[in-house]
Amino acid sequence: MDFRAATPPPDPNRNCQTLTDTPAVRKQTHSFEFLVGPLDRQRESVLIDTDQAILVSPEWFLDNLMPKVNEGLIDRVVSKLKSGRRPYIVGDRWRGFPNDPIHSSNNEATTFMPLVTIAKMVARIGREEGKTSLVQYESNPHCAPHSTCRNNLTRPDGYFILRSRPGTHWIDIAVTAEFKKAKGMSDIADNIKKIVWSIMHCNRDDARRRFCFGFTIENTNIRYWYYNHSALCVTDGFNFITDHRRLVHFFLAILFATEEELGWDTSIKRVANQLGALDITVRSETGEESVFRTIRTISDFRADGLLGKGTRVWEVVHVVDGKMVGPHCVLKDVWIEADRPREGQTLLSIRNSRSSLRFKRQIDRHFLTVLCHGDVFVQSRDGNSQADDTLLIMMHGQDIPEDYPVFDLRPPPEPRIPSDPSKTAVGHHRAMEKVHVFPKPPVKITARRHYRIVFNEVCRALHDETSLQLIFKALSEACFAIRLMHRNGWVHRDISIGNILIDADNHARLADLEHAKYMDDNSVHTIRTGTSDFMAVEVDYGEYQFQTGIDFHQHLAPEVPPPDNLDEISSSSRAGSEEPSEPLPEPPQASTTVGAVPVDIEQIDSASKQPVFFRHNAFHDLESLFWIFVFLFTNREIVVHDHDEAELERRVKQRQLAATLFHNQEARRKFLSADSRKAELDCLHRSVRQVGMALEQWRLKLTAGYKKAETEIFSISIDSADYLGAYLMDEIIRIKNSRTLANIILRPRDYDEDNVEDNESDRSQSEVVRILTETVTPTMVRRRTLSSMTEADESSIFTANVVVKRPRLS
């Protein structure tokens, strides 16, 4: 699927190039289809997201990515394999491979079984040299290793695995392998798909994974693979049957490597007799170390896929002398871009931006508070302790040339026999035209730093809440927190339903500030920011979209903002307090900038060719808040027991709207910028029809604000959206305080069949729950429209409207 940005309408006041701040790329591995799709579809999603690997020579790979091996040891092992009464290298071939695999009459498992013998002999000779081996090579392609965190039935053809272990688990595998006897394009493509998936699964199933190795064989051609969170590398192929030294080098490096050299994080220990529990060491900025034990996993979906942050979040407890002490807290483990400020530093910068004690209390109340944080330290090759870095440590600081070759992870199909040019069609303007294949540009390698941060508050995400009144309360507080950031010169850049948290006192806290940025910061990153479902349309396209001459004044938000009284947002928390309410601080002095460079607008000619720097601004944060509302009211159902047939049609329309907006980039853009979308929002349930009307007004005022701000791109500043933010917060509070939302409950994401009365057969109940709770995709919408439903479908859905119980509300 192509998500390249479309060119916006021409701006009569500008004739210039657009440069984007940070590109936006939709990740297939974060899509609904990946989460619930078949294995082949999941594997394809990983390849689409990764797309390319860095092609390097076997020598560069062995010297710079593999654990160090003494050259003399390699020579001695090869010499011993060639000598003795029964040498294993005979002539120029391994004795176990007298013929090329393609000529073998055995299956692949039997054909490549001699690799087990080669590994055993290399290990035996190494141990005679005084080496100690942690792993051994095994081949059992008929057995699927056990997975800890994900369901996975993949059966790798071979693997290096810990010698001392209980059973066969993915978390104990150091290196995976895939084999094919033939060497056709389909064999190569199948091996690539499987090895990339296995490497990815090793990483996502084991929180201790820093990097992984692998190898693939097609007939006699072997390639070595290496992965970390910044890069995927693969070697040129070579003949493993005749090039004995390179194979022995690889086997020695793996067999006698330490845990850290094999890619495991030694700052994380598995807790004995507690399945899945981990003891994680967090090193503060001052060098003090603390250990935390995981209680449960809060989030790990970003571990799906290869390149990226790989964020994991746990609920943890502090461990002292092996015993858990103190309250529960939250630990976040992430691979952040090395040149980005750390989240703890960003929170501290925002908190210290003003000296007022009341302002600091506002920050502490609406954001997470930090217990400790710092980079993860590991031992480098020279034995010193250094911050774990994907380039400086894992790749030993070796720079990859900018013109490195690109290895396509999705090779073309088998070439067809070309037609005889003399027998092709003639007379067409494209007849006899040659097809030109242009090479893909290389992907920029970005160094990532391993970072951990511990927060004091254990919260639940907004998407787990079901009470509409509490949801609106949380979103009003989140809007206040967003404006608090904006007033101090910061943009969040990743407002999503998962980054708005609700604490134990039912107050909202804004989280995930690792991509937050000071508005005047002109640094540019190649890594995407934002969550696709809630990403502002302009950020998604990487271009300004509202540079038009259309009149926008009738829809602008009021010029006089409502009072920013903290009591209005969450009065229950301050009931009885004599402390006066604190308004939002004044915004910073507005400045007109391009990047971080002041610009004199009067000196810019309207026909100037000076580039327009697309920047994430305050409007984009507020638009993400708008999409959260749309997502909640189109992707979630109201718990009702309506009986009429019109309810069936309404639900189908609501699901069609959800599928359109959250699975189609261009449809989102048109929905946001249209003159009116009232008809589409009429599909919401009548009990929340007022919310639909409010969403339409918010959309109009949002687009009007964009159009006004983008009449002069260079004048957009951090306070340009301040009035819009005040209007949105006031409207959210107004709806929250109305009686409209009283006792309205959203169906929980993990809807239970026990809520269905026993007036149908078990089979019918299962079908009812499936239909009501399935998440809609475009394919599902096409399949399940009113015109195509059978009578049985209508009957089952209509029954569902009758049997769902209304919860008892105290």
MOQUI-V924567 format. One record per residue. N is the residue number from 0. RES is the residue in one small letter. PSI is psi in whole degrees, -180 to 180 (NA if undefined). BURIAL is b if it has 24 or more other ideal C-beta (glycine too) atoms within 12 Angstrom, else e. D_LAST is the distance of its C-alpha to the last C-alpha in Angstrom with 2 decimals. Layout:
n/res/psi/burial/d_last
N/RES/PSI/BURIAL/D_LAST
N/RES/PSI/BURIAL/D_LAST
//
This chain:
n/res/psi/burial/d_last
0/m/131/e/48.37
1/d/120/e/49.97
2/f/30/b/47.77
3/r/146/e/50.68
4/a/139/b/50.16
5/a/151/e/51.45
6/t/127/e/53.73
7/p/168/b/52.14
8/p/147/e/54.09
9/p/144/e/57.09
10/d/118/b/56.74
11/p/-21/e/59.59
12/n/0/e/59.49
13/r/139/b/59.67
14/n/79/e/62.05
15/c/169/b/60.82
16/q/146/e/59.40
17/t/125/b/55.69
18/l/130/e/54.94
19/t/146/b/51.44
20/d/-59/b/49.74
21/t/125/b/47.93
22/p/153/b/48.07
23/a/125/b/45.02
24/v/128/b/45.20
25/r/127/b/42.56
26/k/124/b/42.28
27/q/-32/b/42.48
28/t/-4/b/41.08
29/h/9/b/37.76
30/s/162/b/37.46
31/f/-39/b/35.28
32/e/-35/b/38.52
33/f/-40/b/39.53
34/l/-37/e/36.29
35/v/1/e/36.40
36/g/172/e/40.03
37/p/166/e/42.96
38/l/-43/e/45.08
39/d/-39/e/47.89
40/r/-38/e/45.60
41/q/-43/b/44.12
42/r/-41/b/47.64
43/e/-37/b/48.73
44/s/-41/b/45.83
45/v/-41/b/47.01
46/l/-39/b/50.54
47/i/-45/b/49.52
48/d/-40/b/47.67
49/t/-48/b/50.54
50/d/-51/b/53.34
51/q/156/b/56.23
52/a/160/b/57.64
53/i/123/b/60.34
54/l/120/b/63.62
55/v/166/b/65.70
56/s/153/b/68.81
57/p/-35/b/68.61
58/e/-45/e/70.58
59/w/-42/b/68.19
60/f/-50/b/65.23
61/l/-34/b/66.84
62/d/-31/b/68.04
63/n/-22/b/64.97
64/l/-27/b/61.85
65/m/157/b/62.80
66/p/145/b/63.18
67/k/137/e/66.72
68/v/134/b/69.38
69/n/129/e/72.94
70/e/-37/e/75.40
71/g/-36/e/77.86
72/l/-41/b/75.35
73/i/-47/b/74.81
74/d/-40/e/78.58
75/r/-40/e/79.05
76/v/-44/b/76.36
77/v/-42/b/77.86
78/s/-43/e/81.34
79/k/-33/b/80.33
80/l/-23/b/78.68
81/k/-14/b/82.01
82/s/-175/e/84.17
83/g/177/e/84.60
84/r/-30/e/85.77
85/r/76/e/82.95
86/p/149/e/81.74
87/y/-10/b/78.45
88/i/114/b/79.72
89/v/117/e/82.72
90/g/-121/e/84.57
91/d/19/e/81.97
92/r/156/b/79.21
93/w/139/b/76.75
94/r/-32/e/78.15
95/g/-11/b/74.88
96/f/70/b/75.19
97/p/-27/e/78.74
98/n/159/e/77.66
99/d/145/e/75.13
100/p/-32/b/71.73
101/i/-22/e/72.20
102/h/3/e/75.13
103/s/140/b/73.32
104/s/-7/e/72.91
105/n/168/e/70.04
106/n/173/e/66.34
107/e/-38/b/64.82
108/a/-45/b/63.46
109/t/-39/e/66.94
110/t/-41/b/68.76
111/f/9/b/66.98
112/m/-30/b/66.80
113/p/-20/b/69.84
114/l/-31/b/67.57
115/v/-43/b/66.19
116/t/-42/b/69.75
117/i/-46/b/70.51
118/a/-40/b/67.45
119/k/-42/b/68.44
120/m/-40/b/72.00
121/v/-42/b/70.96
122/a/-41/b/68.61
123/r/-44/e/71.40
124/i/-39/b/73.90
125/g/-41/b/71.43
126/r/-32/e/70.74
127/e/-24/e/74.51
128/e/5/e/74.46
129/g/13/e/72.03
130/k/157/b/68.80
131/t/129/e/65.42
132/s/130/b/63.24
133/l/-27/b/59.43
134/v/167/b/59.13
135/q/157/b/61.01
136/y/132/b/61.41
137/e/154/b/60.14
138/s/110/b/60.19
139/n/73/e/57.91
140/p/-4/b/56.88
141/h/2/e/55.58
142/c/132/e/52.74
143/a/118/e/49.52
144/p/150/b/48.60
145/h/136/b/45.15
146/s/147/b/42.59
147/t/-47/b/40.02
148/c/-18/b/37.59
149/r/155/b/38.37
150/n/130/e/39.55
151/n/120/b/43.23
152/l/14/e/45.96
153/t/138/b/48.79
154/r/95/b/51.96
155/p/148/b/54.24
156/d/-32/b/57.94
157/g/166/b/58.56
158/y/148/b/57.14
159/f/126/b/58.06
160/i/153/b/55.58
161/l/136/b/55.31
162/r/-40/e/57.79
163/s/110/e/55.61
164/r/157/e/52.25
165/p/100/e/50.16
166/g/-167/e/50.47
167/t/109/e/50.51
168/h/149/b/47.67
169/w/-32/b/47.49
170/i/-12/b/46.74
171/d/-2/b/50.22
172/i/128/b/52.13
173/a/-36/b/54.24
174/v/135/b/56.11
175/t/158/b/55.59
176/a/148/b/58.36
177/e/139/b/58.89
178/f/151/b/62.22
179/k/138/b/64.04
180/k/-34/b/67.57
181/a/176/b/68.28
182/k/32/b/68.17
183/g/170/e/67.25
184/m/-36/e/64.78
185/s/-34/e/62.21
186/d/-43/b/62.65
187/i/-45/b/62.27
188/a/-40/b/59.14
189/d/-41/b/57.55
190/n/-42/b/58.35
191/i/-47/b/56.96
192/k/-41/b/53.69
193/k/-40/b/53.31
194/i/-39/b/54.47
195/v/-40/b/52.24
196/w/-44/b/49.23
197/s/-40/b/50.15
198/i/-43/b/50.64
199/m/-42/b/47.30
200/h/-36/b/45.57
201/c/-41/b/47.33
202/n/-46/b/45.85
203/r/-27/b/42.24
204/d/-15/b/42.04
205/d/111/b/43.35
206/a/-14/b/42.01
207/r/-5/b/45.37
208/r/128/b/47.32
209/r/-39/b/49.23
210/f/169/b/51.72
211/c/156/b/53.15
212/f/163/b/56.51
213/g/171/b/57.60
214/f/150/b/60.67
215/t/148/b/61.57
216/i/129/b/64.80
217/e/111/b/66.30
218/n/-111/b/69.59
219/t/-4/b/71.38
220/n/121/b/69.41
221/i/144/b/66.90
222/r/142/b/64.54
223/y/145/b/62.60
224/w/148/b/59.07
225/y/140/b/57.15
226/y/137/b/53.68
227/n/-177/b/51.76
228/h/-8/b/48.98
229/s/-29/b/51.66
230/a/152/b/54.17
231/l/121/b/55.15
232/c/146/b/58.86
233/v/147/b/61.15
234/t/162/b/64.88
235/d/149/b/67.75
236/g/153/b/68.59
237/f/167/b/71.55
238/n/108/b/73.25
239/f/-18/b/71.77
240/i/-32/b/74.49
241/t/-23/e/77.35
242/d/78/b/75.73
243/h/-36/b/75.25
244/r/-42/b/74.90
245/r/-37/b/71.77
246/l/-43/b/70.02
247/v/-41/b/71.10
248/h/-48/b/69.94
249/f/-46/b/66.44
250/f/-42/b/66.23
251/l/-43/b/67.52
252/a/-39/b/65.06
253/i/-46/b/62.09
254/l/-35/b/63.38
255/f/25/b/64.17
256/a/159/b/61.45
257/t/172/b/59.00
258/e/-46/b/55.23
259/e/-39/b/54.98
260/e/-22/b/57.86
261/l/-2/b/56.13
262/g/3/b/53.06
263/w/147/b/50.70
264/d/111/b/48.97
265/t/-5/b/50.06
266/s/-2/b/47.54
267/i/127/b/44.88
268/k/140/e/45.30
269/r/136/b/43.71
270/v/125/e/42.21
271/a/138/e/43.97
272/n/16/e/42.03
273/q/96/e/38.79
274/l/122/e/38.62
275/g/-12/e/37.92
276/a/141/b/37.55
277/l/144/b/39.76
278/d/116/b/41.15
279/i/128/b/41.61
280/t/129/b/43.91
281/v/124/b/43.15
282/r/120/b/46.16
283/s/172/e/45.52
284/e/-23/e/47.79
285/t/-2/e/49.71
286/g/-3/e/50.39
287/e/135/e/48.11
288/e/138/e/46.54
289/s/147/b/43.15
290/v/135/b/41.83
291/f/138/b/38.26
292/r/133/b/37.01
293/t/137/b/34.69
294/i/-44/b/31.45
295/r/158/e/30.21
296/t/127/b/31.25
297/i/-42/b/29.04
298/s/135/b/31.43
299/d/17/b/34.91
300/f/-24/b/35.32
301/r/-7/b/38.02
302/a/-16/b/40.16
303/d/137/b/40.78
304/g/170/b/44.04
305/l/-76/b/47.10
306/l/133/b/47.84
307/g/-166/b/45.15
308/k/-32/b/42.83
309/g/37/b/41.52
310/t/135/b/38.43
311/r/142/b/36.45
312/v/133/b/33.47
313/w/154/b/32.34
314/e/129/b/30.02
315/v/168/b/32.65
316/v/141/b/33.56
317/h/137/b/36.75
318/v/126/b/39.49
319/v/121/e/42.18
320/d/39/e/45.01
321/g/-1/e/43.15
322/k/141/e/40.01
323/m/128/e/36.59
324/v/153/e/35.77
325/g/178/e/33.34
326/p/164/e/29.97
327/h/149/b/29.16
328/c/-173/b/30.37
329/v/132/b/31.27
330/l/132/b/34.81
331/k/128/b/36.11
332/d/125/b/39.47
333/v/150/b/41.22
334/w/96/b/44.72
335/i/152/b/45.06
336/e/134/b/48.15
337/a/-29/b/50.62
338/d/4/e/51.35
339/r/148/b/47.77
340/p/149/b/46.32
341/r/154/b/43.84
342/e/-39/b/40.13
343/g/-37/b/40.29
344/q/-39/b/43.24
345/t/-46/b/41.53
346/l/-42/b/38.52
347/l/-39/e/41.03
348/s/-43/b/43.09
349/i/-44/b/40.18
350/r/-36/b/39.11
351/n/5/e/42.73
352/s/-18/b/43.47
353/r/149/b/42.85
354/s/-11/e/43.62
355/s/132/e/40.90
356/l/-37/e/38.65
357/r/-37/e/35.74
358/f/-43/b/36.36
359/k/-35/b/36.32
360/r/-38/e/32.95
361/q/-44/b/31.61
362/i/-46/b/33.07
363/d/-27/b/31.63
364/r/-33/b/28.15
365/h/-1/b/28.19
366/f/163/b/30.40
367/l/147/b/30.66
368/t/142/b/32.90
369/v/131/b/35.81
370/l/-48/b/36.68
371/c/159/b/39.93
372/h/160/b/41.57
373/g/166/b/44.97
374/d/153/b/47.16
375/v/134/b/47.78
376/f/140/b/51.35
377/v/172/b/53.58
378/q/132/e/57.28
379/s/-179/e/59.59
380/r/-31/e/62.84
381/d/5/e/64.80
382/g/-3/e/62.58
383/n/154/e/60.93
384/s/122/e/57.19
385/q/158/b/55.96
386/a/133/b/52.76
387/d/122/b/51.93
388/d/135/b/53.04
389/t/-25/b/53.44
390/l/-50/b/56.89
391/l/-38/b/58.35
392/i/-58/b/57.38
393/m/-38/b/56.72
394/m/13/b/59.49
395/h/34/b/61.57
396/g/12/e/61.92
397/q/121/b/63.96
398/d/133/e/63.83
399/i/130/b/63.70
400/p/143/e/66.13
401/e/-24/e/64.55
402/d/29/e/66.61
403/y/149/b/65.46
404/p/153/e/65.53
405/v/132/b/62.33
406/f/116/b/61.49
407/d/122/b/59.56
408/l/-10/b/56.84
409/r/80/b/57.04
410/p/156/b/60.75
411/p/160/e/62.26
412/p/174/e/62.98
413/e/132/e/66.40
414/p/140/e/69.01
415/r/158/e/70.56
416/i/124/e/74.31
417/p/147/e/75.36
418/s/155/e/76.93
419/d/116/e/80.57
420/p/-28/e/80.69
421/s/-11/e/83.63
422/k/20/e/81.53
423/t/166/e/78.48
424/a/150/e/77.77
425/v/164/e/79.72
426/g/-9/e/79.51
427/h/148/e/75.90
428/h/-17/e/75.28
429/r/3/e/73.29
430/a/138/e/75.77
431/m/9/e/77.17
432/e/135/e/74.68
433/k/146/e/73.90
434/v/122/e/70.34
435/h/127/e/69.72
436/v/116/e/67.11
437/f/135/e/66.06
438/p/148/e/64.86
439/k/142/e/61.32
440/p/145/e/61.09
441/p/149/e/60.13
442/v/136/b/56.66
443/k/131/e/56.65
444/i/125/b/55.89
445/t/123/b/53.36
446/a/138/b/53.32
447/r/145/b/49.95
448/r/134/b/49.09
449/h/127/b/46.77
450/y/142/b/44.13
451/r/144/b/41.19
452/i/140/b/38.60
453/v/128/b/35.94
454/f/150/b/32.84
455/n/-33/b/30.91
456/e/133/b/27.41
457/v/115/b/25.65
458/c/175/b/23.40
459/r/148/b/21.85
460/a/154/b/23.31
461/l/-34/b/21.73
462/h/-9/b/22.42
463/d/-4/b/19.95
464/e/146/b/16.93
465/t/-22/b/14.85
466/s/123/b/12.66
467/l/-37/b/15.17
468/q/-42/b/14.21
469/l/-34/b/14.76
470/i/-46/b/17.84
471/f/-37/b/19.30
472/k/-45/b/18.77
473/a/-40/b/20.60
474/l/-31/b/23.27
475/s/-40/b/23.96
476/e/-35/b/24.58
477/a/-39/b/26.65
478/c/-40/b/28.66
479/f/-44/b/29.34
480/a/-39/b/30.54
481/i/-45/b/32.75
482/r/-33/b/34.29
483/l/-42/b/34.80
484/m/-47/b/36.88
485/h/-41/b/38.73
486/r/-19/b/39.62
487/n/15/b/41.28
488/g/13/b/43.23
489/w/148/b/41.22
490/v/144/b/39.82
491/h/-49/b/37.28
492/r/6/b/38.66
493/d/50/b/35.93
494/i/123/b/32.63
495/s/170/b/30.48
496/i/-20/b/26.98
497/g/-12/b/27.86
498/n/3/b/29.22
499/i/113/b/26.17
500/l/154/b/24.17
501/i/122/b/20.87
502/d/-175/b/21.34
503/a/-23/e/19.37
504/d/13/e/18.42
505/n/31/e/17.20
506/h/146/b/20.55
507/a/143/b/22.85
508/r/134/b/26.26
509/l/126/b/29.15
510/a/-179/b/31.03
511/d/64/b/34.15
512/l/19/b/36.78
513/e/-20/b/39.72
514/h/5/b/40.90
515/a/148/b/40.24
516/k/139/b/43.48
517/y/134/b/45.10
518/m/-33/b/46.09
519/d/4/b/49.72
520/d/121/b/50.02
521/n/15/e/52.47
522/s/147/e/52.19
523/v/135/b/51.86
524/h/150/b/50.42
525/t/-8/b/51.00
526/i/136/b/47.62
527/r/154/b/44.79
528/t/151/b/41.70
529/g/161/b/38.34
530/t/126/b/36.03
531/s/-40/b/37.40
532/d/-26/b/34.20
533/f/8/b/33.52
534/m/137/b/37.12
535/a/145/b/38.57
536/v/-44/b/41.07
537/e/-39/b/43.95
538/v/-39/b/43.28
539/d/-41/b/43.12
540/y/-21/b/46.51
541/g/22/b/47.93
542/e/151/b/49.33
543/y/138/b/48.61
544/q/-4/b/47.58
545/f/31/b/47.55
546/q/74/b/51.15
547/t/171/e/51.84
548/g/12/e/53.29
549/i/141/e/50.46
550/d/129/e/49.30
551/f/-6/b/45.93
552/h/-30/e/45.80
553/q/-20/e/43.71
554/h/3/b/40.69
555/l/148/b/40.93
556/a/156/b/38.02
557/p/141/e/38.61
558/e/-23/e/41.33
559/v/110/e/39.57
560/p/152/b/36.45
561/p/161/b/33.39
562/p/135/e/33.06
563/d/68/b/31.91
564/n/124/e/29.76
565/l/-30/b/27.70
566/d/-31/e/25.26
567/e/-27/b/24.51
568/i/-45/b/23.43
569/s/77/b/20.96
570/s/-27/e/20.87
571/s/-29/e/18.12
572/s/-16/b/20.60
573/r/17/e/23.36
574/a/132/e/21.81
575/g/-2/e/24.48
576/s/137/e/27.07
577/e/-6/e/30.56
578/e/130/e/31.72
579/p/150/e/32.55
580/s/153/e/30.94
581/e/118/b/33.13
582/p/168/b/34.17
583/l/145/b/35.28
584/p/157/b/38.83
585/e/144/e/41.66
586/p/160/b/42.60
587/p/161/e/45.81
588/q/125/e/49.04
589/a/139/e/49.17
590/s/147/b/51.92
591/t/119/b/53.43
592/t/155/b/53.98
593/v/111/b/55.04
594/g/-123/b/53.64
595/a/15/e/54.22
596/v/119/e/57.51
597/p/144/e/57.66
598/v/133/b/59.05
599/d/106/e/60.99
600/i/-36/e/59.81
601/e/-24/e/62.93
602/q/-3/e/65.12
603/i/118/e/63.41
604/d/142/e/65.27
605/s/-22/e/63.17
606/a/16/e/65.13
607/s/146/e/64.68
608/k/16/e/64.22
609/q/133/b/62.28
610/p/145/e/59.38
611/v/120/b/55.83
612/f/113/b/53.59
613/f/124/b/50.23
614/r/143/b/47.69
615/h/123/b/43.95
616/n/-175/b/42.82
617/a/-32/b/39.74
618/f/-38/b/39.28
619/h/-38/b/38.80
620/d/-43/b/35.90
621/l/-34/b/34.16
622/e/-38/b/34.98
623/s/-38/b/33.31
624/l/-39/b/30.10
625/f/-45/b/30.63
626/w/-28/b/31.07
627/i/-44/b/27.81
628/f/-46/b/26.01
629/v/-42/b/28.26
630/f/-46/b/27.65
631/l/-39/b/23.85
632/f/-6/b/23.97
633/t/-29/b/26.91
634/n/-12/b/26.48
635/r/150/b/22.78
636/e/148/b/21.23
637/i/137/b/18.23
638/v/107/b/16.03
639/v/172/b/17.14
640/h/53/e/18.94
641/d/149/b/21.84
642/h/-18/e/24.87
643/d/156/e/27.72
644/e/-23/e/30.48
645/a/-30/e/30.26
646/e/-35/b/27.09
647/l/-48/b/29.34
648/e/-40/e/31.84
649/r/-43/b/29.33
650/r/-40/b/28.00
651/v/-43/b/31.58
652/k/-40/b/32.50
653/q/-41/b/29.60
654/r/-34/b/30.77
655/q/-41/b/34.33
656/l/-43/b/33.50
657/a/-45/b/31.78
658/a/-38/b/34.81
659/t/-45/b/37.18
660/l/-30/b/35.72
661/f/14/b/35.05
662/h/9/b/38.12
663/n/109/b/40.77
664/q/-44/b/42.02
665/e/-35/e/44.10
666/a/-37/b/41.36
667/r/-44/b/39.14
668/r/-44/b/42.04
669/k/-38/e/42.64
670/f/-42/b/38.99
671/l/-38/b/38.87
672/s/-2/b/42.23
673/a/160/e/42.24
674/d/-39/e/42.58
675/s/138/e/39.50
676/r/22/b/36.75
677/k/-39/e/34.60
678/a/-42/e/35.48
679/e/-40/b/34.27
680/l/-9/b/30.89
681/d/-9/e/30.41
682/c/-8/b/29.45
683/l/155/b/25.89
684/h/146/b/23.21
685/r/-25/e/23.22
686/s/-19/b/19.64
687/v/23/b/20.98
688/r/-31/e/24.51
689/q/-37/b/24.37
690/v/-40/b/24.09
691/g/-42/b/27.15
692/m/-40/e/29.07
693/a/-40/b/28.29
694/l/-39/b/29.45
695/e/-42/b/32.68
696/q/-40/b/33.32
697/w/-41/b/32.68
698/r/-45/b/35.09
699/l/-43/b/37.73
700/k/-32/b/37.54
701/l/-49/b/37.64
702/t/-35/b/40.76
703/a/-39/b/42.32
704/g/-41/b/41.89
705/y/-49/b/43.55
706/k/-39/b/46.43
707/k/-45/b/47.07
708/a/-35/b/47.04
709/e/7/b/49.24
710/t/-24/b/51.94
711/e/96/b/53.27
712/i/-40/b/52.13
713/f/-12/b/53.86
714/s/0/b/51.91
715/i/124/b/48.40
716/s/180/b/47.08
717/i/-27/b/43.91
718/d/9/b/42.90
719/s/-31/b/43.68
720/a/15/b/40.02
721/d/-43/b/38.72
722/y/-39/b/38.16
723/l/-41/b/36.38
724/g/-40/b/34.05
725/a/-40/b/33.29
726/y/-47/b/32.67
727/l/-44/b/30.28
728/m/-41/b/28.25
729/d/-40/b/28.12
730/e/-40/b/27.03
731/i/-44/b/24.23
732/i/-40/b/22.92
733/r/-46/e/23.38
734/i/-38/b/21.32
735/k/-40/b/18.55
736/n/-8/e/18.44
737/s/168/e/18.61
738/r/2/e/15.95
739/t/-40/e/17.29
740/l/2/b/15.02
741/a/127/e/11.66
742/n/17/e/9.36
743/i/127/b/12.62
744/i/135/b/12.88
745/l/143/b/16.34
746/r/130/b/17.55
747/p/155/e/18.18
748/r/-35/e/21.88
749/d/55/e/22.01
750/y/133/b/20.45
751/d/139/e/20.63
752/e/-19/b/22.44
753/d/-17/e/20.20
754/n/-1/b/17.77
755/v/129/b/20.68
756/e/153/e/21.25
757/d/62/e/24.56
758/n/11/e/26.42
759/e/168/e/28.85
760/s/160/e/31.31
761/d/-39/e/30.51
762/r/-41/e/32.87
763/s/-38/b/31.28
764/q/-44/b/27.77
765/s/-41/e/29.24
766/e/-39/b/30.93
767/v/-50/b/27.83
768/v/-39/b/25.88
769/r/-45/e/29.01
770/i/-39/b/29.51
771/l/-27/b/25.98
772/t/-8/b/25.69
773/e/142/b/29.29
774/t/135/b/30.07
775/v/135/b/32.61
776/t/165/b/36.10
777/p/-38/b/38.96
778/t/-42/e/40.53
779/m/-38/e/37.43
780/v/-43/b/37.27
781/r/-35/e/40.90
782/r/-32/e/40.41
783/r/70/b/37.28
784/t/164/e/37.88
785/l/-37/e/37.59
786/s/-25/e/41.35
787/s/-2/e/41.76
788/m/142/e/38.93
789/t/168/e/40.09
790/e/-34/e/38.79
791/a/-40/e/37.16
792/d/-49/e/35.26
793/e/-41/b/34.05
794/s/-43/e/33.08
795/s/-41/b/31.07
796/i/-41/b/29.16
797/f/-39/b/28.63
798/t/-37/b/27.28
799/a/-36/b/24.78
800/n/-22/b/23.31
801/v/-37/b/22.74
802/v/-14/b/21.50
803/v/125/b/18.77
804/k/147/e/15.40
805/r/125/e/12.50
806/p/149/e/9.63
807/r/122/e/6.54
808/l/128/e/3.78
809/s/NA/e/0.00
//
